[in-house]
Amino acid sequence: EKASKNSQPKTEYTDTISVEAENVQLRELNLTKTFSGTLEGEEQANVVSKIPERIVGIKVRVDQYFEVGTVLFELDKGGASSQFYQSQAVFLNAQKDFERMKNLFNEGAVSRQALDQAQTGYDVAKANFEAAKSTVEITSPISGVVTAINVNIGDLTNPQMPLATVANISRMKAKFNVGESDVPNFYVGQPAQIFSEMKPDVIQAGKIFQLSNSANVQSRTFEMQAIFSNTKDRWFKPGMFCRVNVNMKTKKDALVIPLAAVVKLNNSDGVYLINDGKSYYKTITTSITDGKHIEVISGLNAGDKIVTLGMNNLKDGTVVVISNK
């Protein structure tokens, strides 16, 4: 019968189209979602000046490692805002007074009260001098690396503007935002994989360690944070864009089809079913996807045969030949 039909001159309804097909199966579906984020050091701090003063020295460079307390910037000690030389003079004078008073006390020439007063004056002058020194010799609050320097020698500092950003980058934080519908799928300790598109083969295993309880007012998204160990060569740097893969849920016995088999028609999802060697469009309702496969929650049954490749030329009643038997 097919041979006689194929010999007829009008073949538009009897042309056979070669397709690939497979049977719909129940299987486990792991839903992994990828989110875009940015990186920070586990500990990160902005270095700021307490006074508006001229920068006369920058003692570090970007990516340089240093210990806590290292001087990063020197400001003009004789500037209008600096109390360095005044407090230094008062301190040195109080130090001499205290040393002289100690000697006199040891000789029995002054009272304990006079010595205590000299000690107090020395302690106050020393504290004032150290405070003044800290305003012109700006140190790092943590051990780590400089990730950014925002000023040059000769610039006037602004107490509201960070001079530099420093970070401990042996462990890193990935910050990313998720929509309201995804929030229930997150939990502290949840595994995550972090990578950068600049070097996608370098993937570090981490875990979710902080969940935001409130949404960002503008974007209506929730901030999540994953923590992970940096590579030995500290390849991941603060400020980098990153991707975070998170295993959201695992669904057993899901009715699963290839994502490529889904055809959009009239704003709805569907597939081409094969019945008696012909294709028929069937509307379906889909659910979660892992990027390659998608769960079907209505419209199909296990064992149905659907077209997975070649559906662009199909319509209801098209005769098909399955090429991947």
Secondary structure as the mmCIF struct_conf table of DSSP 4:
data_model
#
loop_
_struct_conf.conf_type_id
_struct_conf.id
_struct_conf.beg_label_comp_id
_struct_conf.beg_label_asym_id
_struct_conf.beg_label_seq_id
_struct_conf.end_label_comp_id
_struct_conf.end_label_asym_id
_struct_conf.end_label_seq_id
HELX_RH_AL_P HELX_RH_AL_P1 LYS A 2 ASN A 6
TURN_TY1_P TURN_TY1_P1 SER A 7 SER A 7
BEND BEND1 GLN A 8 PRO A 9
TURN_TY1_P TURN_TY1_P2 GLU A 12 THR A 14
STRN STRN1 THR A 16 ASN A 23
STRN STRN2 GLN A 25 VAL A 47
BEND BEND2 LYS A 50 ILE A 51
STRN STRN3 ARG A 54 ARG A 54
STRN STRN4 ILE A 55 ILE A 58
TURN_TY1_P TURN_TY1_P3 VAL A 62 ASP A 63
STRN STRN5 TYR A 65 PHE A 66
TURN_TY1_P TURN_TY1_P4 VAL A 68 GLY A 69
STRN STRN6 VAL A 71 LEU A 75
TURN_TY1_P TURN_TY1_P5 LYS A 77 GLY A 78
BEND BEND3 GLY A 79 GLY A 79
TURN_TY1_P TURN_TY1_P6 ALA A 80 SER A 81
HELX_RH_AL_P HELX_RH_AL_P2 PHE A 84 ASN A 106
TURN_TY1_P TURN_TY1_P7 GLU A 107 GLY A 108
BEND BEND4 VAL A 110 VAL A 110
HELX_RH_AL_P HELX_RH_AL_P3 ARG A 112 VAL A 136
STRN STRN7 GLU A 137 THR A 139
BEND BEND5 PRO A 141 SER A 143
STRN STRN8 GLY A 144 ILE A 149
TURN_TY1_P TURN_TY1_P8 ILE A 153 GLY A 154
HELX_LH_PP_P HELX_LH_PP_P1 ASP A 155 ASP A 155
STRN STRN9 LEU A 156 LEU A 156
HELX_LH_PP_P HELX_LH_PP_P2 THR A 157 THR A 157
TURN_TY1_P TURN_TY1_P9 PRO A 159 GLN A 160
BEND BEND6 MET A 161 MET A 161
BEND BEND7 LEU A 163 LEU A 163
STRN STRN10 ALA A 164 VAL A 178
TURN_TY1_P TURN_TY1_P10 GLU A 180 ASP A 182
HELX_RH_3T_P HELX_RH_3T_P1 VAL A 183 ASN A 185
TURN_TY1_P TURN_TY1_P11 VAL A 188 GLY A 189
STRN STRN11 PRO A 191 SER A 196
TURN_TY1_P TURN_TY1_P12 GLU A 197 MET A 198
STRN STRN12 LYS A 199 LEU A 211
BEND BEND8 ASN A 213 SER A 214
TURN_TY1_P TURN_TY1_P13 VAL A 217 SER A 219
STRN STRN13 PHE A 222 SER A 229
HELX_LH_PP_P HELX_LH_PP_P3 ASN A 230 THR A 231
TURN_TY1_P TURN_TY1_P14 LYS A 232 ASP A 233
TURN_TY1_P TURN_TY1_P15 PRO A 238 GLY A 239
STRN STRN14 PHE A 241 PRO A 258
HELX_RH_3T_P HELX_RH_3T_P2 LEU A 259 ALA A 261
STRN STRN15 VAL A 263 LEU A 265
TURN_TY1_P TURN_TY1_P16 ASN A 266 ASN A 267
STRN STRN16 SER A 268 ASN A 275
TURN_TY1_P TURN_TY1_P17 ASP A 276 GLY A 277
STRN STRN17 LYS A 278 THR A 283
STRN STRN18 THR A 285 THR A 289
BEND BEND9 GLY A 291 LYS A 292
STRN STRN19 HIS A 293 SER A 298
BEND BEND10 GLY A 299 GLY A 299
TURN_TY1_P TURN_TY1_P18 ALA A 302 GLY A 303
STRN STRN20 LYS A 305 LEU A 309
HELX_RH_3T_P HELX_RH_3T_P3 MET A 311 ASN A 313
TURN_TY1_P TURN_TY1_P19 ASP A 316 GLY A 317
STRN STRN21 THR A 318 ILE A 322
TURN_TY1_P TURN_TY1_P20 SER A 323 ASN A 324
#
